[in-house]
Amino acid sequence: MDEERNSIFFKISVILNSNKTAILFLATVILALIFLFPGVGVLFAFIVIIPVIILTFKQGILQEIGFRKPENWGRTILTALILGFVIEMSSQLFFSPIIEYFTKVEIDLSEMDPLRGNLTNYFIMMIVGWIAGGVMEEIVFRGFLITRLKKVFGEHPASLILILLISSIPFGLAHQYQGAAGMWSTGLIAIILGIIFIKNNYNLWLPILTHGFINTVGMSLIYFNWDIQLINLI
């Protein structure tokens, strides 16, 4: 036990998990990658996070970033399904039109056109949406950034608002391909997911599932061209 505590890897793991300067530096690196490389920066950030998780595994990092068993899986999945549907439909019918009105530009979802009426592309994008969006983005933006920044800034309401903004603005930037309105819209959704994460006692499963269902509803609307019909209703 003493030999393990004296090892260089153990010392590094303690620093990465408890030293505020090291935590802030790591968070800054992750944010810099996302800002410097919009879109793929999230993947680079995730690659940086993986060895940190491995090094601090024995420090309980997975539990800290939110990978704890929910009290009730069925209730968690049902809640996520409802939240995902409500958030995506609210975005389609209310938030996005308002954002488009003030930004004077439409959200650009042209990159999603290949899945319109194409079942193969629909299933491929669904898998990508759940893995890249539901899991990877939630680990980076909610699980890792929010819990690490909480160690630095604390849990005072003002601190949590700052943390939500710090973790949500780059999330919007990561969706730069959707244009200015799309970045504002996804940034708003990021704030909502961050609030869900915090209110759920920093358990990551609810935002992961909610994010996955948001993507599922959104891609389903595009596949069936229902998104265009909704626009015509507004």
N, C-alpha and C positions, 0 to 999 in steps of 0.2 A: 504493500500500500504506500509506504514512504517512498519507495523507489519510483512508483508511478507519479506521485506528487512532485518529485524532483525532476521528472522528465521535461524536456523542452516543449513537447507537445501539450502536456498538461498546463504548463505555465502560459503558453500561447492561448489555450482554450479559455483559461480564466480571464486573461486580458481581454479577449474578444467578447466575452460574455458579461464582463462587469466593469471594465475601465471605460468611463464616459468619453474620454478623448478618442480611444480606439473605436468605440461604437459610432461616435459622430463622424470620424474619418471614413469608416466603412460605409455609412449611410451616404456620405458626400460622394464617394466613389460610385455608388450605385446610381444616385441621382444624376451625376455627371454623365454616366454611360447612357442613361435614358435621354437626357437633353442633347447630347452630342450625336447620338445615333437614333433618331426618331424611328419607331417601328421595331427595328432589330435590337435596339438598346435594351429592351426588356429581356431578351434572350441572353445578351451579354451579362446583364445584372444577375440573372438566374444562375448563370455559370459561375459567377463570383460567389454567390450565396452557397452553392452546394458544398465546396470545401469547408466553408465556415460552419455549416451544419454538421459536417463529418467531424471536424475538430472539436466542436462543442457539444457533441452528441451526449456525452456522459454528464454534461452540465444541465441536461434537460431542455435543450434548445427547442426540440420538436414540440414539447408541451408548452413552452413559453410562446412560441409563435402561433399556437392555436390548435395543434393536432392532439386534441383531447376528445375522448368518446363523449358524444352528446348524451344527455340524460335519457332521451327517447328518440331513437333514430326515425321512427315513423312520423312523429310530430315535426321533427327537424326537416325531413324531406317534404312533407306537406306544406309547412310554413314557407320553405324555400320556393316551392312551386307557385304558391299564391303570390309571394313577394316578386318573384321573377316575372310573372304575368302582369301584375299590377304596375311594376316599374317600367317594363317595356311598353305597355299600352299607354301609360301616362306620358312616356317620352314621345311616342308616335303622335298622340292626339293633343298634347298640351305643351310639354317642355320644348320639344324640337321646333314646332311652329313659332313659338314665342321667340326662341333664340334666332331662328331664321329671319324673323321680322326685324329684330334689332341689329343683327349683323349684316342684313341685306344680301345674304348669300344662302344657298340651299346646302343641306348636308349632302356630301358626295359619297354615294354608296355604289358607284359604278364598278368598283372592284368586285362587288358581290353579284354582278349581273350574270356571270357564268353558271350560277346555281339556279337561276330562274327556269323552272320547268325541267331541270336536269337532275334526275334522282341520284345518279352516281356522285355528281359534284355536291349535291345536298348532303349526302351521308359523309363524304370526305370532309366538308366544311363543318359538319356537326361534330365530328371527332376532334378536328382542330380547335373548334370553338370551346369544347369542354376541356381539352388538355392545355392548350395555350392560354385560353381565356379563363375558364373556370378554375384551373389548378395553378398554372404557372404565374399568371398575373396576380392572383390572390395571395400566393406565397410572397411575391416580391412587394406588392404595394400595401397590402393589409397585414399579412402575417409577419413579414420581416420589418418593413419600414416603420409601421405604426408601433409595434412592440419595442423596437430598438430605440426609436425616438422618444418613446414614453420613459425609457430608462434615463434618458438625457434631460428631458424637459419636465418630467413628472406628470401627474394626472389632474392637475388643476384645470378647471373648465377652459380657461384661456389657453393653457398649454395644449389641451386636446383639440381645440379649434385650430391652433397653429399646426399641429401634427396632421390634422385632416387636410389642411390646405397643402402642406408640403408633400403629402403622399398622393393627393388627387390631381394637382396641377400637372405633374409629369405623366400621370395616367392619361389625361386629355391629350398631352403632346404626343404620346405614343400612338394616338389615333389620328395623326396629322393627315393621313391619306383621305380622311373624310372632310377635309377643309376646315376653315375657321369655325363654322357652326358646329361641325361634328366634334371638334375638340372641346368646345364649350359644353356640348350635350354629354359627351362621355365623361368629362370632368365632373359634371353634376352627378352623374350616376356613380362615379367613384366616391364622392362625398357620401352619398346614400349608403353605399356598400361599407364605407368606413364606419358610419354610424351604426349600421347593423352589427358589424364586428365588435365595436366597443360595447354596445348595449347587450350583446350576447356573451358578455364576460370574456371577450377576447378568444372565443372559440371559433376556429376558422372554417369549420364544416358548413355552417349556415351561409356565410358569404360565398364560399366555393360553389355550393349547390345553387344558390340564388343567381350568381353570375352565369352558371351553366344554363339555367332555365331562361335567363334574359336572352342569352345568345340563341337558345333553341326557339323561343318565340319569335325573335327578330329574323332569324334565318328562315323560319317557316313562313312568315309573312312574305318574305322576298321570293321564296320558292313558288308559292301559290299566286304571286303578284297581288297579294292582298294589301301590301304596303301602298301601292299606287291607288287602290280603291279607297283606302283610308285617307290619303291625301286629297282625293276628289271630294270626300265628305266634309272636309274642313273648309 
